[in-house]
Amino acid sequence: MNVRIEQGWKQALASEWESPYFAQLAQFVHNEYRTRQVFPPGRQIFAAFDATPFDQVKVVILGQDPYHGDGQANGLCFSVNDGIPLPPSLLNIFKEINADTGSPIPASGDLTRWARQGVLLLNATLTVAAHQPGSHQGHGWEQFTDAAIRALSMHREHLVFILWGSYAIKKGAFIDRNRHLVLTSPHPSPLSAHRGFFGNHHFSRANAYLAQHGITPINW
């Protein structure tokens, strides 16, 4: 199957492309884009991988679904396009960064600037039907993104995995804690942020770990 994706990721996930589940997933996604409105735009399905090549990943942040509102999703978890109002979870992320590192809250929610520094912003499910959250869950994306996490866990060292909320924590349960730093807390959603997301210091802790291992920290 000819998947257009960054070459390092294409090699790291080579066994996935010819798997029966991926053929079924590709057919499902193709049909969805052909018959209804789906986010993100088709060319941005693998944007997280393209923006952060396999051998340049330093930090992994796990999300669940792309945003399902018009013009929001751009293929990077928690990120929105320029000019789109900041979703509540993203605003809370920026508030924690401000409290943790002193970085000002930005006007733009486009997190491409993080991705280009080595932050893989990976949703568990890479597509969603418009205005129908969770509509593309259970069709194979979760298996594919598990494979991506597993490849990083096995073939890279000294990465920081940031897992917010029970879904992400469960998805990252198999990450090798002896090779990597795994940071967990409640989700930044307004429903749970005050239960331990605020004050988790994940951004300064991630940078301290990277620096400890001779890796350039992230400018959050």
C-alpha positions in Angstrom: 0.0 0.0 0.0 1.4 3.4 -1.0 1.2 5.5 2.1 2.7 9.0 1.9 4.4 9.5 5.2 7.9 10.6 6.4 10.4 8.0 5.3 11.7 7.2 8.8 8.2 6.5 10.0 7.4 4.5 6.8 10.3 2.2 7.6 9.6 2.0 11.4 6.0 1.0 10.6 6.8 -1.2 7.6 4.9 -4.2 8.9 1.7 -2.2 9.3 1.2 -1.2 5.7 0.6 -4.7 4.4 -1.4 -5.9 7.4 -5.0 -7.0 6.8 -6.3 -4.6 9.4 -4.6 -1.6 7.7 -6.1 -2.5 4.3 -9.6 -2.5 6.0 -8.8 0.7 7.8 -7.6 2.4 4.5 -10.8 1.3 2.8 -13.0 2.6 5.6 -11.2 6.0 5.7 -11.3 6.3 1.9 -15.1 5.7 1.9 -15.6 8.2 4.7 -13.8 11.0 3.0 -15.6 10.2 -0.3 -19.1 10.2 1.3 -19.1 12.8 4.2 -17.1 15.6 5.8 -14.1 14.2 7.7 -11.4 15.9 9.7 -8.5 16.7 9.3 -8.2 17.3 5.6 -6.9 14.2 3.9 -3.4 15.5 3.2 -3.0 16.1 7.0 -3.9 12.6 8.3 -0.2 11.8 8.9 0.8 15.4 9.7 2.1 14.5 13.1 4.5 12.0 11.6 5.6 14.2 8.8 6.3 17.2 11.1 8.3 15.0 13.6 10.5 12.4 11.8 11.0 9.1 13.7 14.7 9.8 14.5 13.9 13.4 15.7 11.2 12.6 18.3 12.1 13.8 21.8 8.7 14.0 23.4 5.4 12.2 22.7 2.0 13.7 23.7 -0.9 11.4 23.3 -4.4 12.6 22.4 -7.6 10.7 21.6 -9.5 12.0 18.6 -9.0 14.9 16.2 -11.2 18.0 16.8 -14.5 17.5 15.0 -15.5 21.1 14.5 -15.1 23.0 11.2 -11.5 24.2 10.6 -10.1 23.0 13.9 -8.1 19.8 13.3 -4.7 20.0 11.5 -3.4 16.5 12.2 -1.6 17.4 15.5 -3.3 16.4 18.8 -4.5 19.4 20.8 -3.5 21.8 18.0 -5.8 24.1 16.0 -5.2 26.2 13.0 -4.2 29.8 13.2 -7.2 32.1 13.8 -9.3 29.4 15.5 -10.3 30.2 19.1 -8.3 28.1 21.7 -10.3 25.0 22.7 -10.6 24.7 26.5 -8.1 21.9 26.9 -5.5 23.7 24.9 -6.0 26.9 26.9 -5.5 24.9 30.1 -2.3 23.4 28.6 -1.0 26.9 27.9 -2.0 28.0 31.4 0.1 25.2 32.9 3.1 26.0 30.7 2.8 29.6 31.8 2.7 28.6 35.5 5.4 26.0 35.1 7.9 27.7 32.8 6.9 31.4 32.7 6.3 31.2 28.9 3.5 33.6 27.9 0.2 32.2 26.7 0.3 32.5 22.9 -2.4 33.8 20.7 -2.2 30.9 18.2 -3.1 27.4 19.0 -1.1 25.9 16.1 1.4 23.6 17.8 3.5 23.0 14.6 6.2 25.0 16.4 6.4 22.1 19.0 6.3 19.4 16.4 9.3 20.9 14.5 11.3 20.7 17.8 10.6 17.0 18.2 7.3 16.8 20.0 5.2 14.1 18.4 1.5 15.2 18.8 -0.2 11.9 18.3 -3.9 11.2 18.4 -4.9 7.6 19.0 -7.4 7.9 16.2 -6.2 10.0 13.2 -9.6 10.9 11.6 -13.1 11.7 12.7 -16.4 12.5 11.0 -17.5 16.1 11.3 -19.4 16.9 14.5 -19.4 13.2 15.5 -16.7 12.7 18.2 -15.4 9.1 18.4 -17.0 8.2 15.1 -13.8 6.6 13.7 -12.8 4.7 16.8 -12.6 1.0 16.6 -11.7 0.8 12.9 -7.9 0.1 13.2 -6.3 3.5 14.0 -5.7 2.5 17.6 -3.7 -0.5 16.5 -1.7 1.6 14.1 -0.9 4.3 16.7 0.0 1.6 19.2 2.5 0.3 16.7 4.0 3.8 16.4 4.3 4.1 20.2 5.8 0.6 20.4 8.4 1.4 17.7 9.5 4.5 19.6 9.6 2.6 22.9 11.7 -0.2 21.5 14.0 1.6 19.1 14.7 4.9 20.7 16.1 5.9 24.1 15.5 8.7 26.6 12.1 9.9 25.2 9.5 11.7 27.3 6.0 10.3 27.0 3.3 12.6 28.3 0.0 10.9 29.0 -3.0 12.9 30.2 -6.2 11.2 31.3 -7.1 7.6 31.8 -7.4 6.8 28.1 -3.8 8.0 27.3 -2.4 6.3 30.4 -4.0 3.0 29.5 -2.8 3.3 25.9 0.8 3.9 27.0 0.9 1.1 29.6 3.4 -0.9 27.6 6.0 1.8 27.2 9.4 0.8 28.6 9.9 2.9 31.8 13.5 1.8 32.0 14.4 3.5 28.7 12.1 6.4 28.8 10.4 9.0 31.1 6.6 8.5 31.4 4.7 11.5 32.9 1.0 11.0 33.8 -1.7 13.2 35.2 -5.4 14.0 34.8 -6.6 15.4 31.4 -6.4 19.2 30.8 -10.1 19.2 30.1 -12.0 21.7 32.2 -13.8 18.7 33.7 -10.6 17.3 35.2 -7.8 19.9 35.0 -8.2 21.0 38.6 -7.8 17.4 39.8 -4.1 17.3 39.1 -3.3 18.5 35.6 -2.7 22.0 36.9 0.6 21.9 38.9 1.9 18.7 37.2 5.0 20.5 36.0 5.2 18.2 33.0 6.8 20.7 30.7 9.7 21.6 33.0 10.1 18.0 34.1 10.3 16.9 30.4 13.0 19.5 29.7 15.0 18.6 32.8 15.0 15.0 31.7 16.1 15.8 28.1 18.8 18.1 29.3 20.0 15.4 31.7 20.5 13.1 28.7 22.3 15.7 26.6 19.2 16.5 24.4 18.1 20.0 23.6 15.0 21.0 25.6 11.7 22.1 24.0 10.9 25.8 23.8 7.3 25.5 25.0 
